[in-house]
């Protein structure tokens, strides 16, 4: 019977120790104090790339030279072991058989013999290359993570399981106004949440992420309160970091965006309100004519709220796209404006079709706005038709005017009157001021009425006024009116002729009799500055066309200084000259026939005998047409032709001044002329009862000229 081994025997213990060294998973080496390798277990051989321990021991004669990359480091380490006499831990670069370098971790101690003397070195070697690579990768990853964490742009934080904020980046400092020192490890997550409702909700999310099995929102919005107390709208993305109980949260300030959204919603609400209240039609359509939106007015028009129907069928009642369809041009980026007649209701519309763009700047759809312009369009078409008619009528009138002997109430076929007719037509076609020149009785007011009747102002009044028949002191109140209390007996407001002629025409007869002060006020009206009624304060600007008339030479009056030059050019725009009857005697038979027809009675139209007709033709007619009409009225009434022959000026003078008064005396010619002029003025003043205005008119001079002559000759009524 074989006895079991003695486990306590030194031999057994040594064998067991060697077996453990041989099979140890880490490298175990022994070397002399000077670095010669004396033992290496198989783990060391495998670590250094040798096939066996024998090969390893045979190849490595000196650890410092054959195994360590840095021999100086080996010497230093041995010195440290010898110096300290205890276990030394360190890392060092080692070289494998094939020359590759790896990192080894050493635990080295000094071994002593039984006598306590240092005999050799013993060490454990562990290949930590992979661990080092992992540490390096982890460090790089951590650096990258830190860089991303700091530079992400959003406010980013790490939240511990108890809601403490353990790490923040610069973006979160900017967002909240707090510093890292104030937050990290000190502040709870809920501190920066503005309202209690958000705080409760977010706290529930935080704990449910760690316990609940259901999905918890990781993106939402909340209100953040910064250090200064300002509330900010924030969008947050938060979730648990895998493998930990920490959360990472990134926040973006969306206050400006939320404000823009609110503004957009308000604008959109207003726009929708405007579009729904808009009386016209608004709709949007795709490129294939399908309607996607209609406002309320259009829905009522088509009597349906249906969408995605063809616009040409629904709105225009057509089986194919409208002839004026703008879609092709709109989808190329144009805005189209046009007028068309809707076949569905027969009315005219003004349409604006414009593109609506997508984010990529491509046209997404067409928006059309339709405004009913039927009344205006019909009026324009009617006006156009009327204009064409009037043009044709005017052409016809011009073509036949050479053969006419009558133009309204104006009678005459002579070449001079044909020219007058042409000027009347030209004046009626414009709104410019007109001045009619002609002797007394030539029919200036008839011409004025013809111009007004043919003009665009014919629906309003033609107001005539004789400037020579109105005293100068009353001229302003007659033209411009007056206010109650402006002067004695002004019991109530009174309108002037300009008020009555508003939007019509004002006929100023005998314009040459207007005083210089009145010319200034009239000039202001003609220049568009208006007038102020007597006693008033408010300026009135009438819309009046001036048609003036005179039997005087206005240019001569300008040269004499009695008529302002600027006033003359304001009224002398379209001049019309009426010939005296003596210069168009060929029209006398037509005039005689015209006036006799006006006197037609029970016995028919009166007739003239041959010699009477010849007498009328031979007469000089100083009173022109008015004299002819009056003569024929007397003839019809008295059955007697009475041609009033006015006395010549020489006969009047002879009757006014006796021969005795004209007797030659021993005086100069100048004295004789002055003497005659004084006596003649006195006779005229006595004849007209000292009415200076009538005397000046009879003498065909200005009143101020008459006054200066009276002062020169010392003529005063109470001294005669």
Beta strands, then each sheet from edge to edge (+ up, - down):
strand 1: 27-31
strand 2: 37-40
strand 3: 88-95
strand 4: 101-112
strand 5: 118-127
strand 6: 155-159
strand 7: 165-168
strand 8: 219-225
strand 9: 231-240
strand 10: 247-253
strand 11: 281-285
strand 12: 291-294
strand 13: 336-341
strand 14: 348-357
strand 15: 363-372
strand 16: 406-407
strand 17: 410-411
strand 18: 434-437
strand 19: 462-466
strand 20: 505-509
strand 21: 545-550
strand 22: 574-577
sheet 1: 2+ 1- 5+ 4- 3+
sheet 2: 7+ 6- 10+ 9- 8+
sheet 3: 12+ 11- 15+ 14- 13+
sheet 4: 16+ 17-
sheet 5: 19+ 20+ 21+ 18+ 22+
end
